[in-house]
Amino acid sequence: MRIGELAARAGTTTRTLRYYESRGLLPARRDAHGHRTYDEGDLRLLAQIRTLRDFGFDLEETRPFVECLRAGHPQGDSCPASLGVYRSKLAELDALIGQLTAVRKTVAGQLARAERARDELAAEALVPGGPEPVCELGGRR
């Protein structure tokens, strides 16, 4: 198949395919007229790249999976290098989850503090002669 058909079937653009070719991820085969030609195996490579990209893998991280498929393995993640990328990605995700958990804990603490302060001010405002409520942006209400 030609590049336009492959792009349409893969749900991408010819520009993307040329970029993948320039990065060595998609083989550059040419027919007698100099046109790029592709087969179903190339469609599988693109599906593997797209799936990994959708999961947050950068383009270079897809290389071991593509090379595994190009070596004739039935799955792109059946080679040791692909498994190593999975391990690295899991470690990266675990670190991000830890960071997000810490940020969430901080934000939840700030929310609880702000709600307590608001409730205390509201209660004081109900007491005759209590302080006038103060807006957190610095002005009086």
Secondary structure, DSSP 8 states (H G I E B T S, - for coil): --HHHHHHHHTS-HHHHHHHHHTTSS--EE-TTS-EE--HHHHHHHHHHHHHHHTT--GGGGHHHHHHHHTT-SSTTSSHHHHHHHHHHHHHHHHHHHHHHHHHHHHHHHHHHHHHHHHHHHHHHHSTT----B-TTSSB-
